[in-house]
């Protein structure tokens, strides 16, 4: 009955980058994933091979036992043979349906196949050795069983027999458990007598103390498993006590056989039979536990404890009433314990039987119900394993009605009803189970199903009530914390996680995920677990804080689970990247190309976008955002809004404003004041004012209007105005704008933009004239040496200083970002292939309105004879340059 952690994700935005434009700090955010694990009760497992293995081993042990029967004398042989026939009547072998539904042919066949060789050996081969007897008996009985299986009219007859053989095995086990009822006290008594030889200690007191302790242990164990008392101390499982009694019983039997005469045959038969019964009992009891056949398991518990209580008590009375005078003598008392007066020994047996009957009555004859429910469970399990859910569900329900301490029955019935698309009956099973015999599995299942039905409060109720029955159960606590989180009760959720935290890796991973989800990530947390899911969540925690995690997840060996796979890629690449770009993009293209659901493809495309953006591939990122907006129209608004932020980071307010308009048209509503500023200075002032009214949104504080409705000028409005025209400005304009800026912060930003986007305009003399002003403006960021190396790199081949190299990351390529005009220009000058130059400039003008890039494109187009493209470019430039400016550019560059 497996309880396994299910995995689900919740997205949370993390700041991937920050854009500082003036005094506006605009975050570029992308989703990271938090992985949560909630425990689910899954359908009971199918292990037909275990059932068949059990049946085969029991069949071998049974044949060994039949071989021993062949060596018995007279009445013992007849009695054992009758017992064998009696066992077969409980085997449900007629369920093979040979010759008709539940006909007796199978029973007759197996009785003949197992008793005929017994009779033959007993009458005609008494001198045969054990091996020869076993070979004949095993061969004939196995052939008989094989023929019955061959002629059976049911599905998987081997499985049917294997399952049902546990019933005759249970009867053998019952006889064995009653046989060892007084084995413990007898064994201890013999041991103490042998220790007392020659010392004459009063061992009767020792025996009394041992008897009292053991008797109370067995009695309290019985009361505990019956639920009659709640003990403050633990008790031993009955199967452990059975192992101890079984071992002691072997030595007691050996001693008894050495001291008393027997009429059944060779003592070897008794000792071997004892060991076989011991093995069958242990094997069947263990199988009942493995298969979760709780009625059968409880049957063994009760029979064993009844036998221990009754026979231990009566044997102690028998011992004290007959041997109390000689127990302390220090003589060989053990030699007469098994030779009592017939009348006393007979009274002990009668008394034991009466005590057993009293115990059975005290327990409301529960063992009969347990055995009946166990049989029903066995049939249900057969139908479950042969793929007949309806029959299995009905039988499991009947089994639970017979015996309610039967947790697998209700759980399996509920799962099967869900499988049969009968949710009402399934929920009825779960409600009934919770009301009368709650279990952890069924509490998890009913809560999970209510959660799926959007009845979250009901799901919480059942988990809370379940914890009253199973306090501190980690499965229930974990799921309850997650539901508290969903109901926006973070304090309660974290309180529960604090109780669980550190106990297991799942609670650790969930705890840090809840902290991030509810904004509790400001406290320092160390990466305390190497669990993969924990580390995925820790990456989100680090990304929220803007920290580098102290580890990197391996993306070369990704798991098959989609949620885990995409979370590893997304969260790791949001933190730090150490793998080659080409290899990463190849991986993402492979994942995207694979057949999968739309949302999976979308997630992988977003992760690919993240990787390209982290690499500074602005061109590619903007193209991807446009393509994703077309592919996923339901999220087009989000993608256009994200593209607008990327464009703002490159000071292209004009294109950014267009993307903002489109994003709103596609349903984007999360407008911020800076969006209105970008619209206003990106050439869409009317739309900006309209959005202000429609969305009840204010412009940034630095944009104020006077009583006449005119924008009041200040340093920031002037700066944004300059930024709005920056890219398509000529040197005389952007140098003039730079010199007009008074605010040091704004001047630093503008100076940096000149270096990044416009330095290719300057000759050496022009740059020298401006160098002092640029160096002063960017003081503390770049030195004059840095700026010179920057200029020389663009116009020549000199090496960059480390600070500039880190900023430009030129080793990653010069054409990743069309807005980096100087790097595009450098690549243009270095290229010797005319078509390569043309393609480079054609790509750049799709984004950048830098006049020098455009006029170079005109020149290159004409050089290749593509005059139409050249004329189109000149016509487009008229949108932001005057005729005189265009003519001047042509005269200087063409």
C-alpha positions in Angstrom: 0.0 0.0 0.0 2.4 2.6 -1.2 2.5 6.2 0.0 4.8 8.1 -2.3 5.6 11.8 -2.7 3.9 13.4 -5.7 5.6 16.4 -7.3 4.0 19.7 -8.4 5.4 23.1 -9.2 4.5 26.7 -8.6 6.0 29.5 -10.5 7.4 32.6 -8.8 9.0 35.5 -10.5 12.6 36.3 -9.8 14.5 39.4 -10.8 16.8 38.3 -13.7 18.2 41.8 -14.3 17.6 45.4 -13.3 17.4 48.3 -15.7 18.4 51.7 -14.4 17.0 54.4 -16.5 17.3 57.7 -14.8 16.1 57.0 -11.3 13.7 54.3 -12.4 14.8 50.8 -11.5 12.9 48.4 -13.8 13.2 44.7 -13.1 13.3 42.1 -15.9 11.6 39.2 -14.3 11.2 35.6 -15.3 9.6 32.6 -13.7 11.5 30.2 -11.5 9.9 27.1 -10.2 9.3 25.9 -6.7 9.0 22.1 -6.3 6.5 20.9 -3.7 6.1 17.2 -2.7 2.8 16.1 -1.3 2.2 12.5 -0.3 -0.3 10.4 -2.2 -1.9 7.1 -1.4 -1.4 5.0 -4.6 -3.3 1.8 -5.5 -2.0 -1.3 -3.8 1.0 -2.8 -5.6 0.7 -5.8 -7.8 3.2 -8.6 -7.0 1.9 -11.8 -8.7 5.4 -13.2 -8.8 5.6 -13.0 -5.0 2.3 -14.9 -4.7 3.5 -17.6 -7.1 6.8 -17.8 -5.3 5.0 -18.2 -2.0 2.8 -21.0 -3.5 5.8 -22.8 -4.9 7.7 -22.8 -1.6 4.6 -23.8 0.4 4.0 -26.6 -2.1 7.5 -27.9 -1.6 7.1 -27.7 2.2 3.8 -29.4 2.0 5.2 -32.3 0.0 8.0 -32.7 2.6 5.3 -32.9 5.2 3.3 -35.5 3.2 6.5 -37.5 2.9 6.8 -37.5 6.7 3.2 -38.7 7.0 4.1 -41.7 5.0 6.4 -42.8 7.8 3.7 -42.7 10.6 2.2 -45.8 12.2 -1.3 -47.0 12.3 -3.8 -44.4 13.7 -1.3 -41.6 13.4 -1.1 -42.2 9.7 -4.9 -42.4 9.3 -5.3 -39.2 11.4 -2.6 -37.3 9.4 -4.1 -38.4 6.1 -7.5 -37.3 7.2 -6.0 -33.9 8.2 -4.5 -33.7 4.7 -7.9 -34.2 3.1 -9.4 -31.7 5.5 -6.8 -29.1 4.4 -7.6 -29.6 0.8 -11.3 -28.8 1.4 -10.1 -25.4 2.6 -7.9 -24.7 -0.4 -10.7 -23.4 -2.8 -9.2 -25.6 -5.5 -12.6 -26.1 -6.9 -12.3 -22.5 -8.1 -10.3 -23.9 -11.0 -13.7 -24.7 -12.5 -12.7 -27.9 -14.1 -15.8 -29.5 -15.8 -18.1 -26.7 -14.5 -18.4 -23.8 -12.2 -16.9 -24.8 -8.7 -17.2 -28.5 -9.6 -15.6 -31.0 -7.3 -13.4 -32.6 -9.9 -10.4 -30.5 -8.9 -10.7 -31.4 -5.2 -11.1 -35.0 -6.0 -8.1 -34.9 -8.3 -5.7 -33.2 -5.8 -6.9 -35.5 -3.0 -6.1 -38.5 -5.2 -2.8 -37.0 -6.3 -1.6 -36.6 -2.8 -3.1 -39.5 -0.8 -2.6 -42.3 -3.4 1.2 -42.2 -3.2 0.9 -42.1 0.6 -1.2 -45.3 0.6 1.1 -47.0 -1.9 4.2 -46.3 0.2 2.5 -47.2 3.5 1.4 -50.6 2.2 4.1 -51.5 -0.3 7.3 -49.5 0.3 7.7 -49.2 4.0 11.4 -49.8 3.7 12.0 -46.9 1.3 14.3 -44.1 2.4 13.1 -40.5 2.8 14.5 -39.3 -0.5 12.8 -42.1 -2.5 9.5 -41.4 -0.7 9.7 -37.7 -1.4 10.6 -38.2 -5.0 7.5 -40.3 -5.6 5.2 -38.2 -3.6 6.4 -34.9 -5.1 6.3 -36.2 -8.7 2.8 -37.6 -8.5 1.3 -34.7 -6.6 3.1 -32.1 -8.9 1.9 -33.9 -12.0 -1.6 -34.0 -10.6 -1.5 -30.2 -9.8 -0.1 -29.5 -13.3 -2.9 -31.4 -15.0 -5.5 -29.5 -12.9 -3.9 -26.2 -14.0 -3.8 -27.4 -17.6 -7.5 -28.2 -17.6 -8.6 -25.2 -15.6 -11.1 -22.8 -17.1 -10.0 -19.7 -15.3 -7.5 -17.0 -16.0 -4.0 -17.5 -14.5 -4.8 -20.7 -12.5 -1.3 -20.8 -11.0 -1.9 -17.5 -9.4 -5.3 -18.7 -8.1 -3.8 -21.8 -6.5 -0.8 -19.8 -5.1 -3.1 -17.3 -3.4 -5.5 -19.9 -2.0 -2.8 -22.2 -0.6 -2.4 -19.7 2.2 -5.7 -21.0 3.7 -4.5 -24.6 4.3 -1.2 -23.1 5.4 -3.1 -21.0 8.0 -4.7 -24.2 9.4 -1.3 -25.8 9.8 0.0 -22.6 11.3 -2.9 -22.6 13.8 -2.1 -26.1 15.0 1.6 -25.2 15.4 0.8 -22.0 17.3 -1.4 -23.9 19.7 1.3 -26.6 20.0 3.9 -24.0 21.2 1.4 -22.3 23.6 3.4 -23.4 26.6 6.8 -23.6 24.9 8.2 -20.4 26.5 7.4 -21.2 30.1 8.4 -24.9 29.7 11.7 -24.0 28.1 12.5 -21.4 30.8 11.5 -23.9 33.5 13.8 -26.6 32.1 16.6 -24.1 31.7 16.3 -22.9 35.4 16.1 -26.6 36.6 19.4 -27.4 34.8 21.0 -24.3 36.3 19.8 -25.3 39.8 21.4 -28.7 39.8 23.4 -29.2 42.9 22.6 -25.7 44.3 19.0 -26.2 45.8 18.0 -22.6 45.2 14.3 -21.7 45.4 13.8 -21.5 41.6 10.1 -21.6 42.0 10.2 -17.9 42.8 12.2 -17.3 39.6 9.7 -19.3 37.6 6.9 -17.3 39.2 8.5 -14.0 38.3 9.3 -15.1 34.7 5.8 -16.5 34.3 4.2 -13.3 35.7 6.2 -11.0 33.4 5.6 -13.1 30.3 2.0 -13.7 31.0 1.4 -10.0 31.5 3.4 -9.2 28.4 1.2 -11.5 26.3 -2.0 -10.4 27.9 -1.2 -6.7 27.4 -0.2 -7.4 23.8 -3.6 -9.0 23.2 -5.4 -6.1 24.8 -3.3 -3.7 22.8 -3.9 -5.2 19.4 -7.6 -5.4 20.2 -7.6 -1.7 21.0 -9.0 -2.3 24.5 -6.3 -0.3 26.3 -3.8 2.4 25.5 -0.6 1.4 27.0 2.2 3.8 28.1 4.8 1.3 27.3 5.6 -0.6 24.0 4.8 -4.3 23.5 6.5 -6.8 21.2 4.9 -7.8 18.0 3.4 -11.3 18.3 5.5 -12.6 15.5 8.6 -11.9 17.5 7.2 -13.7 20.5 6.3 -16.6 18.2 9.9 -16.8 16.9 11.2 -17.1 20.5 8.6 -19.6 21.5 9.2 -21.6 18.3 12.9 -21.9 19.0 12.3 -22.9 22.6 9.6 -25.3 21.6 12.1 -27.2 19.4 14.4 -27.9 22.3 11.4 -28.8 24.5 10.2 -31.3 22.0 13.6 -32.7 21.6 13.9 -33.2 25.3 10.4 -34.7 25.6 11.1 -37.2 22.8 14.2 -38.3 24.5 12.3 -39.0 27.7 9.0 -40.5 26.6 8.0 -43.4 24.6 6.1 -42.8 21.3 3.9 -44.9 19.1 3.9 -42.8 16.0 7.2 -43.8 14.5 10.8 -42.4 14.3 11.4 -39.3 16.4 12.9 -37.8 13.3 9.4 -37.5 11.9 8.3 -35.4 14.9 11.3 -33.1 14.8 11.2 -32.6 11.1 7.4 -32.1 11.2 7.9 -29.5 13.9 10.5 -27.6 11.8 8.2 -27.8 8.7 5.3 -26.4 10.6 7.5 -23.7 12.0 8.6 -22.8 8.5 5.1 -22.8 7.1 3.9 -20.7 10.0 6.6 -18.1 9.6 6.4 -18.1 5.8 2.6 -17.6 5.7 2.6 -15.1 8.5 5.2 -13.0 6.7 3.3 -13.4 3.4 0.1 -12.1 5.1 2.1 -9.1 6.3 3.7 -8.4 2.9 0.4 -8.7 1.0 -1.4 -6.5 3.6 -3.9 -9.2 4.2 -4.6 -7.8 7.6 -7.4 -10.2 8.6 -5.1 -13.1 8.1 -2.3 -11.3 9.9 -4.6 -10.5 12.8 -5.8 -14.1 12.8 -2.3 -15.3 13.5 -1.8 -12.6 16.1 -4.9 -13.7 18.0 -4.5 -17.5 17.7 -0.9 -17.2 18.9 -1.8 -15.0 21.9 -4.8 -17.1 22.8 -2.6 -20.2 22.9 0.1 -18.4 24.9 -2.3 -17.1 27.5 -4.3 -20.3 27.9 -1.5 -22.9 27.7 1.1 -20.8 29.6 -1.4 -20.3 32.5 -2.5 -23.9 32.7 1.0 -25.3 32.3 2.2 -23.0 35.2 -0.7 -24.3 37.4 0.1 -27.9 36.3 3.7 -27.3 37.1 3.2 -25.8 40.5 0.4 -28.2 41.6 2.4 -31.3 40.7 6.1 -30.4 41.0 6.3 -27.6 43.5 7.8 -29.9 46.2 10.7 -31.0 44.0 11.4 -27.9 41.8 13.9 -26.5 44.4 15.6 -29.8 45.1 18.4 -29.4 42.6 17.7 -32.8 41.2 16.9 -33.9 37.6 13.4 -32.7 37.8 13.2 -32.1 34.0 13.2 -35.9 33.5 9.8 -36.3 35.2 8.0 -33.1 33.9 6.8 -34.9 30.8 5.9 -38.1 32.8 3.0 -36.8 35.0 0.1 -38.7 36.3 -2.4 -39.1 33.5 -5.2 -37.5 35.4 -3.2 -34.3 36.1 -2.0 -34.0 32.6 -5.5 -34.7 31.2 -6.9 -31.9 33.4 -4.2 -29.5 32.1 -5.3 -30.2 28.5 -9.0 -29.8 29.4 -8.3 -26.6 31.2 -6.3 -25.2 28.3 -9.2 -25.9 25.9 -11.6 -24.3 28.2 -9.4 -21.2 28.6 -9.1 -21.0 24.8 -12.9 -21.1 24.4 -13.2 -18.4 27.1 -10.7 -16.2 25.2 -12.5 -16.7 21.9 -15.8 -15.8 23.6 -14.1 -12.7 25.2 -13.0 -11.6 21.7 -16.5 -12.1 20.3 -15.3 -15.1 18.2 -13.3 -12.7 16.1 -10.9 -15.4 14.7 -13.7 -16.9 12.6 -14.5 -13.5 11.2 -10.8 -12.9 10.5 -10.4 -16.1 8.7 -13.5 -15.5 6.6 -12.4 -12.0 5.7 -8.9 -13.2 5.0 -10.4 -15.7 2.4 -12.4 -12.9 0.8 -9.3 -10.7 0.7 -7.4 -13.6 -1.1 -10.1 -13.8 -3.7 -10.2 -10.1 -4.2 -6.4 -10.0 -4.6 -6.6 -12.6 -7.3 -9.2 -10.7 -9.3 -7.2 -7.4 -8.7 -4.0 -9.0 -10.1 -5.8 -10.5 -13.1 -7.2 -7.1 -14.1 -10.9 -7.5 -13.0 -11.5 -4.3 -11.0 -15.2 -4.7 -10.6 -15.1 -8.1 -9.0 -12.1 -7.1 -6.9 -13.8 -4.0 -5.7 -16.9 -5.8 -4.6 -14.9 -8.5 -2.8 -12.7 -5.9 -1.0 -15.9 -4.1 0.1 -17.4 -7.4 1.4 -14.1 -8.2 3.2 -14.2 -4.8 5.0 -17.8 -5.4 6.0 -16.8 -8.7 7.6 -13.7 -7.3 9.4 -13.1 -3.6 9.6 -9.6 -3.7 10.8 -8.7 -4.2 7.2 -7.1 -1.1 5.8 -6.1 -2.5 2.5 -9.7 -3.6 1.6 -11.2 -0.1 1.8 -8.2 1.6 0.2 -8.1 -0.9 -2.7 -11.9 -0.7 -3.1 -11.8 3.1 -3.3 -8.9 3.1 -5.9 -10.8 0.5 -7.9 -14.0 2.5 -7.9 -12.1 5.6 -9.1 -10.6 3.4 -11.8 -14.1 2.3 -12.8 -15.2 5.9 -13.0 -17.5 5.6 -10.0 -16.3 8.5 -7.9 -19.4 8.6 -5.7 -19.0 5.0 -4.6 -15.3 5.5 -4.1 -15.9 8.6 -1.9 -18.5 6.6 0.1 -15.9 4.0 0.8 -13.5 6.6 2.0 -16.1 8.4 4.2 -17.2 5.1 5.7 -13.6 4.1 6.4 -12.8 7.4 8.0 -15.8 7.3 10.2 -15.3 3.7 11.4 -11.7 2.7 10.9 -9.5 5.6 9.8 -6.1 4.9 8.3 -3.3 7.1 7.1 -3.6 5.9 3.5 -7.3 6.6 3.3 -7.0 10.0 5.0 -4.4 11.0 2.4 -6.6 9.7 -0.4 -9.8 11.4 0.7 -8.0 14.7 1.3 -6.3 14.5 -2.1 -9.6 13.8 -3.9 -11.4 16.6 -2.1 -8.6 18.9 -3.1 -9.0 17.9 -6.7 -12.7 18.7 -6.4 -11.7 22.2 -5.2 -13.1 21.4 -1.7 -9.9 22.6 0.0 -11.5 23.4 3.4 -12.9 19.8 3.5 -9.5 18.4 2.6 -8.0 20.4 5.5 -10.7 19.1 7.8 -9.9 15.5 7.1 -6.2 16.0 7.5 -6.7 17.8 10.8 -9.0 15.1 12.1 -6.6 12.4 10.8 -3.9 13.9 13.0 -6.1 13.3 16.0 -5.9 9.6 15.3 -2.3 9.6 14.0 -0.5 12.4 15.9 2.8 13.7 14.3 2.3 11.5 11.2 4.8 13.1 8.8 2.6 12.4 5.7 -0.5 14.1 7.1 1.5 17.0 8.5 3.3 17.6 5.2 0.1 17.7 3.2 -1.7 19.8 5.8 1.1 22.4 5.6 0.8 22.6 1.8 -2.9 23.1 2.0 -2.5 25.8 4.7 -0.1 27.5 2.3 -2.8 27.3 -0.5 -5.3 28.9 1.9 -2.8 31.7 2.5 -2.0 30.7 6.1 1.8 30.9 5.9 2.3 31.1 9.6 0.4 27.8 10.2 2.1 26.2 7.3 5.6 27.1 8.5 4.8 26.1 12.1 4.0 22.6 10.8 7.1 22.5 8.6 9.2 23.6 11.6 8.0 20.5 13.4 9.0 18.4 10.4 12.1 20.2 9.2 15.3 18.2 9.5 13.4 14.9 9.9 13.5 14.0 6.2 14.7 15.5 2.9 11.1 16.0 1.6 10.2 18.3 4.6 13.4 20.2 4.1 12.7 20.8 0.4 9.1 21.8 1.1 10.1 24.1 4.0 12.5 26.3 1.9 9.9 26.3 -1.0 7.2 27.7 1.4 9.6 30.3 2.7 10.2 31.6 -0.8 6.6 31.4 -1.8 5.4 33.5 1.1 8.2 36.0 0.9 10.2 34.7 3.9 13.5 34.5 2.0 15.2 37.4 3.7 16.8 35.3 6.5 20.1 33.6 5.7 19.6 29.9 4.9 22.5 27.6 4.2 22.3 24.8 1.7 21.9 22.0 4.2 20.9 19.1 1.9 22.3 17.5 -1.2 18.8 16.4 -2.3 18.1 17.4 -5.9 14.7 18.9 -5.3 15.9 20.8 -2.2 18.7 22.3 -4.3 16.2 23.3 -7.1 14.2 25.2 -4.5 17.4 26.6 -2.9 18.3 28.1 -6.4 15.0 29.9 -6.4 15.7 31.2 -2.9 19.1 32.4 -4.1 17.7 34.0 -7.3 15.1 35.8 -5.2 17.9 37.3 -3.1 20.2 38.0 -6.0 22.8 35.6 -4.7 24.9 32.9 -6.3 24.2 29.5 -4.9 27.2 27.6 -3.5 26.6 24.7 -6.0 25.6 24.1 -9.6 23.2 21.5 -10.7 24.2 19.0 -13.4 22.3 19.7 -16.6 24.1 17.0 -18.5 22.1 14.2 -16.8 18.6 15.6 -16.6 15.8 13.4 -15.1 12.9 12.2 -17.2 10.3 14.0 -15.0 9.2 17.2 -16.9 8.7 19.3 -13.8 12.1 18.4 -12.4 13.8 18.8 -15.7 12.5 22.2 -16.6 13.0 23.4 -13.0 16.7 22.4 -13.0 17.3 24.2 -16.3 15.3 27.3 -15.5 16.5 27.8 -12.0 20.2 27.0 -12.7 20.4 29.3 -15.7 18.8 32.1 -13.7 21.6 31.8 -11.2 24.8 31.1 -13.1 25.9 29.5 -16.3 29.1 27.5 -16.8 28.2 25.4 -19.8 28.9 26.3 -23.5 26.1 28.2 -25.2 26.1 26.1 -28.3 25.7 22.9 -26.3 22.9 24.4 -24.2 21.0 25.7 -27.2 21.4 22.3 -28.9 19.9 20.7 -25.8 17.0 23.1 -25.7 16.2 22.7 -29.4 16.2 19.0 -28.9 13.7 19.2 -26.0 11.5 21.7 -27.9 11.5 19.5 -31.0 10.4 16.4 -29.1 6.7 15.6 -29.2 5.1 17.0 -26.1 2.2 19.0 -24.8 1.9 22.7 -25.6 2.7 23.9 -22.1 5.8 21.8 -22.0 7.0 23.2 -25.3 6.3 26.7 -24.0 8.2 26.2 -20.8 11.3 25.0 -22.7 11.1 27.9 -25.1 11.0 30.3 -22.2 14.1 28.5 -20.8 15.8 28.9 -24.1 14.9 32.6 -24.1 16.5 32.9 -20.6 19.7 31.2 -21.8 20.1 33.5 -24.8 19.3 36.6 -22.7 21.9 35.6 -20.1 24.4 35.3 -22.9 23.6 38.9 -24.0 22.0 37.8 -27.3 19.5 40.7 -27.4 18.6 40.2 -31.1 17.8 36.5 -30.6 15.9 37.2 -27.4 13.6 39.8 -29.0 13.0 37.6 -32.0 12.1 34.7 -29.7 9.7 36.8 -27.7 7.9 37.9 -30.9 7.7 34.3 -32.1 6.3 33.1 -28.7 3.7 35.9 -28.7 2.5 34.5 -32.0 2.6 30.8 -31.0 0.8 31.4 -27.7 -1.7 34.1 -28.2 -3.1 33.6 -24.7 0.2 34.8 -23.2 1.1 37.3 -26.0 0.5 40.2 -23.6 3.1 38.9 -21.2 5.7 38.3 -23.9 5.3 41.7 -25.5 5.6 43.4 -22.1 8.8 41.4 -21.5 10.1 42.4 -24.9 9.4 46.1 -24.0 11.6 45.8 -20.9 14.4 44.3 -23.0 14.1 47.2 -25.5 14.1 49.7 -22.6 17.4 48.2 -21.4 18.8 49.2 -24.8 17.3 52.7 -24.7 14.9 52.0 -27.6 11.9 53.6 -26.1 10.2 53.9 -29.4 10.0 50.1 -30.1 9.4 49.5 -26.4 6.3 51.8 -26.5 4.9 49.8 -29.4 5.4 46.5 -27.6 3.6 48.0 -24.5 0.6 49.0 -26.7 0.5 45.5 -28.2 0.8 43.9 -24.8 -2.2 45.8 -23.5 -4.1 45.0 -26.6 -3.4 41.3 -25.9 -4.6 41.5 -22.4 -1.7 42.6 -20.3 -2.9 44.6 -17.3 0.0 44.8 -14.9 1.0 48.3 -16.0 3.3 50.3 -13.8 4.1 54.0 -13.7 7.3 53.5 -15.7 5.2 52.0 -18.5 3.5 55.3 -18.9 6.8 57.1 -19.0 8.1 54.8 -21.7 5.0 55.3 -23.7 5.2 59.1 -23.3 8.8 59.4 -24.3 8.6 56.6 -26.9 6.4 58.7 -29.1 3.0 57.6 -27.7 2.0 60.5 -25.3 -1.7 60.3 -26.2 -1.9 56.6 -25.5 0.1 57.1 -22.2 -2.5 59.6 -21.0 -5.3 57.3 -22.1 -3.9 54.4 -20.1 -3.5 56.7 -17.1 -7.3 57.1 -17.1 -8.3 53.6 -18.2 -6.1 51.8 -15.7 -6.4 54.4 -12.9 -2.6 54.6 -12.9 -0.4 57.5 -12.1 2.7 58.7 -14.0 5.9 58.5 -12.1 6.3 61.1 -9.4 8.9 63.1 -11.5 6.3 63.7 -14.2 4.0 66.5 -13.0 1.6 68.6 -14.9 0.8 72.2 -14.2 -2.6 73.8 -14.1 -2.6 74.2 -17.9 -2.0 70.5 -18.4 1.6 71.0 -19.5 4.4 68.8 -18.2 6.7 70.6 -15.8 10.3 70.3 -17.0 13.0 68.9 -14.7 16.2 67.0 -14.9 14.5 63.6 -15.4 12.0 64.8 -18.0 14.8 66.3 -19.9 16.9 63.1 -19.6 14.0 60.9 -20.8 13.5 63.2 -23.7 17.1 62.8 -24.7 17.0 59.0 -24.2 13.9 58.9 -26.5 15.9 60.3 -29.4 19.3 58.8 -28.5 19.7 56.0 -31.1 18.8 57.9 -34.2 20.7 61.0 -33.1 23.8 62.3 -35.0 27.0 63.1 -33.0 26.2 66.8 -32.8 22.9 66.0 -31.1 23.9 63.4 -28.6 27.2 65.2 -27.7 25.1 68.4 -27.1 22.6 66.4 -25.0 25.4 64.9 -23.0 26.9 68.2 -22.2 23.6 69.7 -21.2 23.0 67.1 -18.4 23.9 68.5 -15.0 22.9 65.6 -12.7 26.0 63.4 -12.1 24.0 60.1 -12.0 22.1 60.9 -15.2 25.3 62.1 -16.9 27.1 58.9 -15.9 24.3 56.9 -17.6 24.3 58.9 -20.7 28.1 58.8 -20.9 28.0 55.1 -20.6 25.4 54.9 -23.4 27.7 56.9 -25.7 30.5 54.5 -25.1 28.3 51.4 -25.5 26.2 52.6 -28.5 27.9 55.5 -30.2 31.7 55.4 -29.9 32.1 54.2 -33.5 31.1 57.7 -34.7 34.2 59.3 -33.4 37.6 59.8 -35.0 40.6 59.8 -32.7 40.7 63.6 -32.5 37.0 63.8 -31.8 37.2 61.2 -29.1 40.2 63.0 -27.4 38.1 66.2 -27.2 35.4 64.3 -25.4 37.5 62.0 -23.3 37.9 64.2 -20.3 34.2 64.8 -20.0 33.4 61.1 -20.4 36.1 60.0 -17.9 34.8 62.6 -15.4 31.2 61.5 -15.9 32.0 57.8 -15.4 34.5 58.3 -12.6 34.4 55.3 -10.2 33.2 53.0 -12.9 35.8 53.2 -15.7 39.1 55.0 -15.7 40.4 57.1 -18.6 42.6 54.1 -19.5 39.5 51.9 -19.7 37.8 54.3 -22.1 40.8 54.6 -24.3 41.1 50.8 -24.5 37.5 50.7 -25.4 37.8 53.2 -28.2 41.0 51.5 -29.6 39.3 48.1 -29.5 36.4 49.3 -31.6 38.7 51.1 -34.1 41.7 48.7 -34.0 43.0 45.6 -32.4 44.3 46.7 -29.1 43.5 44.6 -26.0 40.8 45.6 -23.6 41.4 46.3 -19.9 39.9 43.7 -17.6 37.0 45.9 -16.5 36.0 46.8 -20.0 36.4 43.2 -21.2 34.1 42.0 -18.4 31.5 44.6 -19.5 31.6 43.9 -23.2 32.3 40.2 -23.1 33.6 40.4 -26.6 34.8 36.8 -26.5 31.1 35.8 -26.8 30.8 37.5 -30.2 30.4 41.0 -31.5 27.0 40.6 -33.2 24.9 39.4 -30.3 23.3 42.8 -29.8 22.5 45.0 -32.7 22.2 48.0 -30.3 25.9 47.7 -29.5 26.7 49.8 -32.6 30.5 50.0 -32.0 30.8 46.2 -31.9 28.7 45.8 -35.0 30.9 48.5 -36.7 34.1 46.6 -35.6 32.8 43.4 -37.1 31.8 45.2 -40.3 35.3 46.6 -40.7 37.0 43.3 -39.9 34.9 41.3 -42.4 36.3 40.8 -45.8 33.3 39.1 -47.4 31.0 41.7 -49.0 27.9 39.5 -48.6 28.7 38.8 -44.9 29.0 42.6 -44.4 25.6 43.1 -46.0 23.9 40.4 -43.9 25.5 41.8 -40.8 24.2 45.3 -41.4 20.8 44.0 -42.6 20.4 42.2 -39.3 21.4 45.3 -37.3 19.0 47.7 -39.0 16.1 45.4 -37.9 16.7 46.8 -34.5 19.0 49.8 -34.3 18.2 53.1 -35.9 21.8 54.3 -35.7 22.3 56.5 -38.8 25.8 55.4 -39.4 24.8 51.7 -39.4 21.9 52.6 -41.8 24.0 54.6 -44.2 26.6 51.8 -44.2 23.8 49.4 -45.1 22.9 51.7 -48.1 26.5 51.7 -49.2 26.8 48.0 -48.9 23.6 47.4 -50.8 24.6 49.5 -53.7 28.0 47.8 -53.8 26.2 44.5 -54.2 23.8 46.0 -56.8 20.8 45.9 -54.5 19.7 49.4 -55.2 16.1 48.7 -54.3 17.1 47.8 -50.7 19.3 50.9 -50.6 16.5 53.2 -51.7 14.1 51.6 -49.2 16.6 52.2 -46.4 17.0 55.9 -47.4 13.2 56.3 -47.5 12.9 54.7 -44.0 15.6 57.1 -42.6 13.4 60.0 -43.5 11.3 59.0 -40.6 13.8 60.3 -38.1 16.3 62.4 -40.1 15.9 65.5 -42.1 16.7 65.6 -45.8 19.8 67.7 -45.1 21.0 65.3 -42.5 20.6 62.4 -44.9 22.4 64.2 -47.7 25.2 65.0 -45.4 25.5 61.4 -44.4 25.6 60.3 -48.0 28.3 62.8 -48.9 30.5 61.7 -46.0 30.0 57.9 -46.3 29.0 57.0 -49.9 
